[in-house]
């Protein structure tokens, strides 16, 4: 079986690291990927541990980002008792590009 996703787009917000109760670092971002001239997909991506820390330190809102990972679908019940489904990419590789002005300074994050 194969479960791989590769996307390239722009960060929709400034990456922010949070800590889980067990002390793991997590960074949730959304990547805007232009499908064609009129349509854009907003794809949720999650980074864990050291990659989350690096992303938070080096990436900025509007930067171009390439992400490779696996698609994860999880279900949970929210605080109001509603069933929810979350589909996201769990990243294992990332490549950062330039900012909004078009410069392209590729940085392979060292993890």
Helices and strands as residue ranges (DSSP letters): E 5-11, E 17-19, E 25-34, E 40-48, H 49-58, E 64-77, E 83-96, E 107-108
